Amino acid sequence: MDLILWRHADAVELHEPGDDLARPLTSKGERQAARVAAWLNQVLPESTRILASPARRTQQTAQALDRKFKTAPGLAPDGTVESLLAEARWPDSRHPVLVVGHQPTLGLAASYLLTRGTVQPWSIRKAGVWWLRLRERGGSSEVVLVSVRGPEHL
């Protein structure tokens, strides 16, 4: 199974108490999302299931792909590694899954999967993509890092 973690692009900062879910992308974020989406559209299989947090900034990031996606409540900014993995149906999904979400959950999920259960505060940059793959090798399963990309490297 492939699990692709895509952090939302640059968003407007929340300077006063307000609705964090309503924060939109900045113009820089829109450019980042478009650049990463262009790369993803070249490499993602057509069968990829795309899930996005209900936050406006993740919805806008996912929309840059110009593909159908599902809003997944378990991917909200207050989501957990467990809710992310449940939404993605890890490790049982028959198709690749692209998750458009938030820090710190994306970094925590990457660390959990790549270290076989140790949750560490790894950081995924804004608009960054971490592509993980579960594979069988020598009779056991392992998670490997296929690619790490950011908008500045595309």
N, C-alpha and C positions, 0 to 999 in steps of 0.2 A: 504494500500500500504506500502511495505517495501522499504526504501531508505537506502542503505549501503554506507557510505562515507569512502573511503580508501585513505589515503595520501600516495604518492609515498614514496618508501624506501630511505635510505641515498644515496645522489648523490654527485658527484664531485662538489666542490665549484667553483664558477666563480670568479676568482681573477682579471681579466682584462676584459674590455669591449669585449663582444663576443656574440656568439649565445646561449642564455639561453636555447632555445629549444633543443640544441644538447647535453646538459650535460647528461652523462650516470650515472648509478648507480655505487657506489663503490663496492668492494668485500663484505664489510659489508652489503651494501644495497641489494646485490644479496641474501645473506643469510637471511636477514630480509624478503624480498619478498617471498622467498621459504617457510619460516616458517609460515607466515601469509596465504599464498596461500594454504598450506596443511590444515590449520584449515578451511578456507573458503570453500574449496572443500568438507569438511565433512558436513558443515551446510547449504550451499547455495542450494536452490531448483534448479533443472535442468532448470526451466523456467526463471531463472534470466537473465535479459538483462544487459550486461556489457558494460560500456562506459568509454573511457579513453581520457585524454587530448592528443593533438598531440605531447607534449614534449617527448623526448626520454626516460627520467627517468620514466615517467608514463607508457609508452608503455612497457618498460622492466618489470615494476612491474606487469602490467596486464598479460604479457606473462607467468609469473610464475604460473598462474592458469591453463595454458594449456587448455583454453577454447576459443571459438570465442568471439571477442569483436569488438566494433565499435569505431573508432576515432571520437571524437566529438569536433569540433572547439570551441564551447562555454565553454569548460572546460579548455582552455589554461590558462597559468599562470596569464594573465590579465583579466580572466573571472570574471563575477559578480554572485551574488546569483541568480539574475533573469535568467541569461543564464544557470546556473547549473540546476535550477528547470525546465526551458523550455526543456533542453536536456533530463532530466529524466522523463518528462511528469508528473510532480507532480501537483496535487495529483491523477491524472486520470489513471496512468499506471495500466494495469490489471495484470502485473507481477512485482516481485521484481526487483529493479534496483540497480546495483552496480556501483558507480562512482569512478574512480581512478583519483585523481586530486591533487590540490595544496592548500597550505596555502597562503593567509588568507581566500580564498573563502570557503573552506570546513568548517572551524570554524565559519565563518559568517553565512553560511547556517544552520549549526546545531543550532546556537543561535536563528536565525530567526524562525526556525520551533518549537523549544522547548519552546520559550518564547512567542509564538503567535504574532510575528511581530517585536520584538526588535532585532536589529542587534548589536551584541557585538563582540569584538575581541577575541573569544575563540580560543584556540590553540589545534590542533590535532597533536600529535607527529608523526615523520616520521615513516611510515609503520603502523600507527595506524588506527584502524577501529572503526567507530561509526555506530551502527545499529539503525535506527529510524523506528518507525511504526506508521502509521496513522490508528486509530481505532475509531469506533463508540461506544459511551458509554452514556447512559441516553439521547439519542436523539441528542447528539452533537458529533462533531469530536474532537479528541485530538491526539497529537503526544506524543509518549512515547519512552524513551530510552530503547532499548532491551538489548544492550550489548556495552561495550567499551573494546577493546582488543589492545594490542601492541605486538610486536614480542618477547619481554622479558617475557611475561606472557603465552606463548603457549608451 
